[in-house]
Amino acid sequence: MIKKPEIRSYPSLSELSLDAAEFIAELAEAKIRERNIFTLVLSGGSTPRQLYEKLARQPISKRINWQ
């Protein structure tokens, strides 16, 4: 099933990063429950820095099994 694209707008990079981190955490939780594995490929550079910081800090970091 193909989902219709969704456009979201954020007033700040911080809010965008938080929403993206929460989305990744939810997806990781679901896929680990379904398949017992979740793979995430991360980009280099400074653009995604705030996203990575949010993924690495609580409460989001506790939701993802990084092992």
Secondary structure, DSSP 8 states (H G I E B T S, - for coil): ----------SSHHHHHHHHHHHHHHHHHHHHHHHS--------SSTTHHHHHHHHSTTHHHHS---
